[in-house]
């Protein structure tokens, strides 16, 4: 199996449209996966320099798959394993995201 890492990263200004209508942050963060190819998100790291809570949404074919809430002037790190459907299915070397205190 061939493996190729892809990093979608950058600092972008954006105008939110509310939780009911997720909108793309920037066109550089869009990724097309051709038919017959498996794609897997391994890690998410996001930061928020604004004074308000934001939510970054991972979308698939226009449908939200995962919400990443990021507090005001805060950050979030989500390690591998979160895309699994159950704890039993996660790799033993991964941890579930923990809330920072």
N, C-alpha and C positions, 0 to 999 in steps of 0.2 A: 504494500500500500504506500503510495506517495503521500507525503505530508508537506504542507506548505503553510507557514504561519502568515497571518495578515493582521496588521495592527491598524485599527481605526482610531486615530487620536488627533487632538488639536484643541485650540481654545477658540470658541465661537461665541459671538453675540447672537441672541435669539429673542423672539417675541412669542411667548406661550399663547395658546388658544384655549386653555382649560383642560381638565382631566377627561372630559367627554370627547375631546377632539385632538388627539395627539398629532403633532405636525413635525416634519423633519427639522432637525437642528441645522443641518448643512448638507449639501449634496455630496461632499467628500466622505460623509459617514454612511452612505448607502452602499450596499454590497449585494451583487447579483450572484446567485448560486444556480448554475446550469442543471438541467435534468440529469439524473444519474450520478450526481456528485453529493457527497455527504459533507455537511458543514456543522461545526460544533463550536459553540462559544465556551471558551475555557476560563475567562477571567474578565471581570468588569471593574474598572476603577473610575470613579467620577468625582468631580469637585464642583462646588457651587459658591461663587463669590458674591452672589446677590443677597439682599437682606430678607428674602422670602424662601419658603420651602419650594423645591421643584421636584418633578418626577421625570426621569428619563425612561423611555419605553422602548423595549426591544420588540420590533415588529416582524411579522412573517406574512408575506402576501397581503399586507394592509391590515392584518389582525394583530392586536397586542398579545405578546407571549409572556412578557415579564415587565413589571414596573420596578424601577429602582428609585425610591424616594431619597432625596438628598436634602438635609436640613440647611437652613440659612447659614452661610459662611462655614460650611462643613464639607465633609467628603465621605465616600463609601468605598469599600473594597469587598468584592464578592469573589472568593476563590473557586476553583474547579469543583464540580459536583452538583451545582445548583440546578442544572437542567435535568437531572434524574427525577423520576417520578416518586421514588420512595427512598428512605434511609437505607434500606436493605440493598438497593441497587447502586449506591454510591461507592466510589473507590475507597479503599481503606486509608489511603494517604491524604484524603481531602477532608476538610472540616466544613460544617455548615456555617453560613454567615452568622456572626454574633453581633448583638447590639452593643455599640460602644457606650460606656458609662462616663 
